[in-house]
């Protein structure tokens, strides 16, 4: 069983720097020509899950880019992500089943931002026959609630204690049985980056980018990495190579705990 990583939540200074998210969105639009150099998709479905308090509008730039790049992209259609309240868990399972059936048994790739990434990992564990791969963006699956600045807003939004037995407390640090990528930033101002790292494994990897937490869903380097990972042929997944071409200038390193 994977051990939890003890790490303090990000400093006030890093949290203040989360204002970078807006310029990062501008950079995304400016660098669309560069992003188009990634391999095109094979038409398989991709479900994108938003972070805490966000909704499908927050993931629209990413979904629109992936759609233009050859994927069948979809939002979760469950409104604002207010945690596991009501029938959110059941709604996510139903959405995954719907897409799997709509595309005649083609496995669905899951991309989850922050809290959405925690959902994605757990969904993949419960329905591995329906999931092609998992990509998380700044998701603190390997640490305690105190390592993120989101735990109190989560309790307020969901009406539940963060440690209440749920989808989020059942072996969260254990990896899904499908190819799993964590995209993280050491300058994340919301979640301790150490808690966003996969361990060693043939289907596990970590890709570092220089981004804010709130910009990970549209930061050009993160979007490039997402597109590259989704383009891996099913059944022939390989780890991200950060050493080829111009990548060493963009990606600091790929590291495990």
Helices and strands as residue ranges (DSSP letters): H 12-16, G 17-19, H 20-30, H 32-35, E 45-49, G 56-59, H 60-68, E 72-74, H 88-102, E 108-113, H 115-126, E 131-137, G 145-147, H 151-158, E 179-184, G 193-196, E 204-208, H 220-230, H 247-250
